[in-house]
Amino acid sequence: MDVFGYVERLPAPGETLRGSRLAYAPGGKGGNQAVAAARLGATVRLTSACGRDEFGDELAAALREDGVDLTGLRRVGEATGVALILVDDAGENQIVVIPGANDAVEPPAADADVDVWLVQAEIPLDAVEGTLAAARATGATAVVNPSPAGRIPPALVARYDVAIVNETELDALGGEHPPRVVLTLGERGVRILPEGTELPAIPARVVDTTGAGDALAGATAAALAEGRSLEEAIGWGIATSSLAVERPGCQPAMPRRDEVEMRMRGAAPA
């Protein structure tokens, strides 16, 4: 569950500021990316864990409403994970994640019906390794978003087909990369490595950047599952993230496919 506090500016260490409002919204990197993919029309199954508490009930209901298959969801005794997020008037953020039930996520079972596996770093390492094993068992594409930085060993990241990283996460890999790397550069766009292909960002009216990376990752995975090239898929990801940052929150901000198609054609969504 994301707990947002909105402030004029982000506080300095030891500083207390007056905020403008408090908001709760479904979150978690896996959940965010699953919703981003589902709203583009992908068939999505989420392997995850949450508590047997009110937050867990709310998260599961929201994911089901977006059509995400939750047969891989475990309800456990630990409290549901929480992200404490401060967002300033420029849309920048500070985030602290309290993992809770995230630490109970287990490796997924291999499934021949899956075209793309996408994993993040807010879950145990054996679940990350198991996701790669499930992909390799069936020849599916394996995509890793090693965020937060430093939680997945670089040697494991390098065994995936594609890594989606920001500059901090790329530095944490120390030169060990998979065959293709999608380097997100914020308002400067995206660079595909090792080719160095540059894809520009789409201008956006920034409200909240919190879910931008998850929007790009989920949309890229959905487009790859449709059989698009990596460069085409990233184009979908850029358009999706440009819309997501124009709205507050993470999962609630993820756009629908028709909105993304309009943005890619250069039209503003209705």
C-alpha positions in Angstrom: 0.0 0.0 0.0 1.3 3.4 -0.9 0.9 6.1 1.7 1.5 9.5 0.1 2.2 12.8 1.8 2.2 15.9 -0.5 4.5 18.8 0.4 5.6 22.0 -1.2 9.2 20.8 -1.2 11.0 17.7 0.2 12.4 18.1 3.7 16.1 18.3 4.6 17.5 15.8 7.2 15.9 16.6 10.6 13.5 19.1 9.2 9.7 19.1 9.8 7.4 20.5 7.1 3.7 21.0 6.9 2.1 18.9 4.2 -1.0 19.6 2.2 -2.7 16.2 2.1 -2.5 12.5 2.8 -3.5 9.8 0.3 -3.6 6.0 0.2 -3.3 4.0 -3.1 -2.6 0.5 -4.2 1.2 0.1 -4.9 4.2 -2.2 -4.8 6.5 -2.5 -7.8 5.1 -5.9 -8.9 1.5 -4.7 -8.6 2.2 -1.4 -10.3 3.9 -3.1 -13.3 1.2 -5.8 -13.5 -1.5 -3.1 -13.7 0.4 -1.1 -16.3 0.6 -4.2 -18.5 -3.0 -5.3 -17.9 -4.4 -1.8 -18.8 -2.5 -2.2 -22.2 -4.4 -5.4 -22.8 -1.9 -8.0 -21.7 -3.0 -11.1 -19.9 -1.2 -10.8 -16.6 -0.6 -13.2 -13.7 1.0 -11.8 -10.5 3.1 -14.0 -8.2 3.0 -12.0 -4.9 2.2 -11.9 -1.2 0.2 -9.7 1.1 -1.1 -9.8 4.6 -4.4 -11.0 5.9 -5.2 -7.4 6.8 -7.3 -4.5 5.5 -4.5 -3.3 3.2 -4.2 -6.8 1.7 -7.9 -6.9 1.1 -7.8 -3.6 -0.7 -4.8 -4.4 -2.8 -6.2 -7.8 -4.0 -9.6 -6.2 -4.8 -7.9 -3.4 -6.9 -5.8 -5.9 -8.8 -8.8 -8.1 -9.6 -10.7 -5.1 -10.8 -7.9 -4.5 -13.3 -8.1 -8.1 -14.5 -4.9 -9.3 -13.0 -4.9 -13.1 -12.3 -4.1 -13.6 -8.6 -3.8 -17.4 -8.5 -0.2 -16.7 -7.5 -1.1 -14.5 -4.6 -0.3 -15.7 -1.1 -2.1 -14.3 2.0 0.3 -14.5 4.9 0.5 -13.6 8.6 2.9 -10.7 8.1 1.5 -7.2 7.6 1.1 -6.1 4.0 4.0 -4.1 2.7 3.9 -0.3 2.8 5.7 2.4 0.9 5.9 5.8 2.6 6.1 8.4 -0.1 6.7 12.2 0.0 5.9 14.1 -3.2 6.7 17.7 -3.7 5.1 20.3 -6.0 7.5 19.6 -8.8 6.5 15.9 -8.8 9.8 14.7 -7.2 9.7 12.1 -4.4 11.3 10.4 -1.5 10.3 6.8 -0.7 10.8 4.4 2.2 9.6 0.8 1.7 8.6 -1.4 4.6 8.4 -4.8 2.9 6.3 -6.8 5.4 4.6 -9.6 3.4 6.8 -9.0 0.4 9.5 -11.1 2.1 7.1 -14.1 1.8 6.9 -14.1 -2.0 7.9 -17.5 -3.4 9.4 -18.5 -6.7 6.8 -19.0 -9.5 6.1 -22.3 -11.3 7.2 -22.6 -14.9 4.3 -22.0 -17.3 4.5 -22.7 -21.1 1.7 -20.1 -21.7 3.8 -17.2 -20.4 5.7 -15.2 -23.1 7.4 -12.7 -20.8 8.4 -12.8 -17.2 9.1 -9.5 -15.4 10.6 -9.3 -11.9 11.7 -6.6 -9.5 13.9 -6.3 -6.5 11.3 -5.8 -3.7 11.0 -9.6 -3.2 13.4 -12.3 -1.9 16.4 -13.3 -4.0 15.1 -16.9 -4.4 12.0 -15.6 -6.0 14.1 -13.5 -8.4 16.2 -16.6 -9.3 13.0 -18.7 -9.6 11.6 -16.2 -12.1 14.6 -16.6 -14.3 14.4 -20.4 -14.0 10.7 -20.4 -15.0 11.5 -18.3 -18.1 14.4 -20.5 -19.1 12.3 -23.7 -18.6 10.0 -22.6 -21.5 12.1 -20.3 -23.6 10.2 -17.2 -22.5 11.7 -13.7 -22.4 13.1 -12.8 -19.0 13.1 -9.1 -18.0 14.5 -7.8 -14.7 14.0 -4.4 -13.1 16.6 -4.4 -10.4 15.0 -1.7 -8.3 15.7 -0.8 -5.5 19.3 -0.7 -6.6 21.8 -3.2 -5.2 19.4 -5.9 -4.0 20.0 -8.3 -6.9 23.6 -9.5 -7.5 24.9 -8.2 -10.8 25.9 -11.7 -11.9 22.2 -12.7 -11.6 21.0 -9.6 -13.4 23.4 -10.4 -16.3 21.7 -13.8 -16.8 18.4 -12.1 -17.8 17.6 -11.2 -21.4 16.7 -7.5 -20.7 17.3 -5.2 -17.7 15.4 -2.0 -17.2 17.4 0.3 -15.0 17.9 4.0 -14.1 21.4 5.5 -13.8 21.8 4.6 -10.1 20.7 1.0 -10.8 23.1 0.7 -13.8 26.0 1.9 -11.6 25.1 -0.7 -9.0 25.6 -3.5 -11.6 29.3 -2.6 -11.9 29.6 -3.5 -15.6 27.8 -6.8 -15.4 24.8 -6.5 -17.8 22.4 -8.8 -19.7 22.5 -8.7 -23.6 20.1 -5.7 -23.7 19.8 -2.9 -21.2 17.1 -0.3 -21.2 18.5 2.8 -19.4 15.9 5.3 -18.3 17.0 8.9 -18.2 13.9 10.7 -17.0 13.1 13.7 -19.1 16.0 12.9 -21.4 14.3 9.7 -22.6 15.8 6.2 -22.8 19.0 4.7 -24.1 19.3 1.1 -25.3 22.6 -0.6 -24.5 25.0 -1.8 -25.9 23.8 -0.2 -29.2 23.4 3.3 -27.7 20.1 3.9 -29.5 18.4 7.0 -28.0 14.6 7.3 -27.7 13.4 10.7 -26.7 11.0 11.3 -23.8 7.5 12.6 -24.6 6.8 16.0 -23.0 4.5 15.7 -20.0 2.8 18.0 -17.4 4.5 16.4 -14.4 2.4 15.9 -11.3 4.0 12.8 -9.6 7.0 10.8 -10.9 6.5 8.0 -8.4 5.2 5.3 -10.8 7.1 6.4 -13.9 9.6 3.5 -13.9 6.9 0.9 -13.2 4.7 2.3 -16.0 7.6 2.0 -18.5 8.5 -1.5 -17.3 5.0 -2.9 -17.3 4.2 -1.4 -20.7 7.5 -2.6 -22.2 6.8 -6.2 -21.0 3.2 -6.1 -22.4 4.5 -4.9 -25.8 7.2 -7.6 -25.9 4.5 -10.2 -25.2 2.7 -8.9 -28.3 5.8 -9.8 -30.3 7.1 -6.3 -30.7 10.8 -5.5 -31.0 12.5 -4.1 -27.9 12.7 -0.7 -29.5 9.0 -0.7 -30.4 8.2 -2.0 -26.9 10.1 0.8 -25.2 8.2 3.3 -27.3 5.0 2.0 -25.7 6.7 2.2 -22.3 7.7 5.9 -22.9 4.2 6.9 -23.9 2.7 5.0 -20.9 5.1 6.6 -18.4 4.5 10.1 -19.9 0.8 9.7 -19.1 1.4 8.2 -15.6 3.5 11.1 -14.4 0.6 13.5 -15.2 -1.5 11.9 -12.5 -1.0 11.3 -8.7 -0.2 7.9 -7.4 1.1 4.7 -9.0 -1.5 2.1 -9.9 -4.3 4.7 -10.2 -2.1 6.7 -12.6 -1.6 3.9 -15.1 -3.2 4.7 -18.4 -5.5 2.6 -20.7 -4.4 1.4 -24.1 -6.5 3.9 -26.0 -4.9 6.8 -24.1 -1.4 5.4 -24.8 -2.2 5.0 -28.5 -3.4 8.6 -28.6 -0.2 9.8 -26.9 1.9 7.9 -29.4 0.1 9.6 -32.2 0.8 12.9 -30.6 -2.7 13.6 -29.4 -3.6 14.6 -25.9 -5.9 12.1 -24.0 -9.5 13.2 -23.5 
